[in-house]
Amino acid sequence: MSPKIHFPNFPALFKNHPDAIAAAFCALLVLLGWLALNAGWIGLALLILPIAYVVGGFESARDGLTTLWKERELDVDLLMIVAALGAATLGLWQRDYYQIIDGAVLILIFAVSGALEGYAMQRTERSIRGLMSLTSDTARVMQLGIEQIVPISELKIGDLVILKPGELVPTDGLVIEGFSTLNQASITGESMPVEKTVGDEVFAGTINCYGALRIEIHQPPESSLIQRVIRLVEQAQTESPPSQQLIEKFERSYAKAIVIVGVLLATLPPFVLGWDWSITIYRALIFLVVASPCALMAAIMPTLLSGIANGARQGILFKSGATLELMGRVKAIAFDKTGTLTIGKPKVVQIVTAETSEEVLLEVAAALESLSEHPIGIAIVQAAKEKGLQWREGLNVQAHAGQGITGEIEDRIAVVGNGIFVQKLMKSDAIELEQHCYKLEKEGKTVIWVGYAGSVLGIIAVADTVRPGASQAIAHLRHLGIRQIVMLTGDNQRTAQSIAQNLGIDLVYADLLPEDKVYVVQQLQKQYQTVAMVGDGINDAPALAQASVGIAMGVTGSDVALETADVVLMADRLEKLASAIELGRRSQVIVKQNIIFALSFVAVLVIANFVGGITLPIGVIGHEGSTVLVTLSGLRLLRNR
């Protein structure tokens, strides 16, 4: 099965990002204007370049003016437009039309940066639609002794819902009649189907395996567990990350400072230093150009985008630049168990025989279980096939709810089930096997007894198995200095503790519902600030959304987990977590280096403007050169260490 990851093509990019179209069109117009100017067609150049200004700078101008009007704040968008228009005005005044090109290039760089950032930061909304697909639109209810199909919205407390084998549970309720097993991995993360009988609660979105149930609705459908999951995902995804707020605040403060200084430089020197007004305006305009934050802005996004590309080559999909940045700050990681740290499918892990061989025991068990669709039965049949065994299917096979399955093989009674059931039918005690059974169950394994022709043949231990490389991945994370690693699961404490011990995880939270996982992540965030959550199922979606960084398994992960998460491990390789953290940390280092270089270069150009008397073209070259150097520095993250 291939990972459920689809990279957008360029037509889709342009369709979903009109700012990318504007940037591309602006680049074409700037090129045409430059060619026209070089050919001596000044009139044509003066016709084309203003269009480039409008196309490339419209969004920035609108955003900048909106911010100025509504929030009384100056931001980088408006500063960039002022600098570009100043260059154009000066170019027209001095008839140096190449200065108009300089302004157009400034706008183009900013437009391209905005388009890339908009694409990298976009978050999909399909997760909610994926969650909604787990809910049924109708339910089969019993009204006046007649079965009727009614919309979920019409259900009310006290209604009786009939649930047949293979059907999706329409809403939360209590079982009042019947016995069955339910696959509720999508909600609680439990790897094994759970037996449900009178008095037990069932959840909307889970699947009834084989028995018929009658359930009574005990709460409104909108209060069901799956609906709470949906609301939790919505709430967590609408919260703006603190880093984004900090960047916006810095941009506005920087722009405000530059504009204030620029105004002072354009007005005070004639009175204080006796400068000529034309020289004063010229120097002030150069200041706006060289101090504009293009290099500063390029210090971040090219680096993060390079890290995203590097991660993609390694099978790590970062959905945004902010995610890569946050990944480098992770101090604690919470893992889902089933399907993340483990394979998520039961497997025969041990066989203990009494008076026969393993092959005979498996043949008897497979003869009955081959007619069953229960995951444990499938695991037993698979183990028999792997040994190359052949068997006759049992006759008169009957399932006994909550106990096991019986049948006939060569006119002799065979039975597979729990210890009490098998020993009772075989009229045989197996004290030594009971000791083995107790030990295996203490380790969190499910034990199946097998009897045939009046004798107990032995026991089969079935368990979910640890994902290959999981223990090495945990060890590597500890080596990187991750301060806390925890396991979150809907499974019971005994099973979870057994898995955690094998992996070297000390802190385990078991018997959790999706909202419980969210609470644990919140508590970890209070203690460690930046927390990552790794999961694969619908039940993990709220915790993935709540975490500072949500990480999903690409192959086994549900669509909802994939869309909710910030990072996807496309090949389900947990060892790539360490690579993702290392990429995040490298990105932080490079971003800091770039910011220092960009600010230092701005300082050098500003000083040179007033001490060395540089010209506007030199200022633009210095400005653009620093932007290129910072961008190239960010591309270092494309290389693997």
Buried (B, 14 or more C-beta within 10 A) or exposed (E): EEBBBEEEEEEEEBEEBEBBBBBBBBBBBBBBBBEBBEEEBEEBBBEBBBBBBBBBBBBBBEBBEEBBEEEEBBBBBBBBBBBBBBBBBBBEEEEBBBBBBBBBBBBBBBBBBBBBBBBBBEBEEEBBEBBEEBBBEBBBBEEEEEEEEBEBEEBEEEBBBBBEEEBBBBBBBBBEEBBBBBBBBBBBBBBBBBBBBEEBEBBBBBBBBBBBBBBBBEBEBEEBBBBBBBBBBBEBBEEEBEBEEEBBEEBBEBBBEBBEBBEEBBBEBBEEEEBEEEEBBBBBBBBBBBBBBBBBBBBBBBBBBBBBEBBBEBBBBBBBBBBBBBBBBBBBBBBBBBBBBBBBBBBBBBBBBBEBEBBBBBBBBBBBBBBBEBBBBBBBBBBBEEEEBEBEEBEEBEBEEEBBBBBBBEEEBBBBBBBEBBBBBBEBEBEEBBEBBEEBBEBBBBBBBBBBEEBBBBBBBBBBBBBEBBBBBBBBBBEEEBEBBBBBBBBEEEBBBBBBEBBEBEBBBBEBBBBBBBBBBEEBBEEBEBBBBBBBBBBBBBBBBBBBBBBBBBBBBBBBBBBBBBBBBBBBBBBBBBBBBBBBBBBBEBBEBBBEBBBEBBEBBBEBBBEEEBEBBBBBBBBBEBBBBBBEBBBBBBEEE
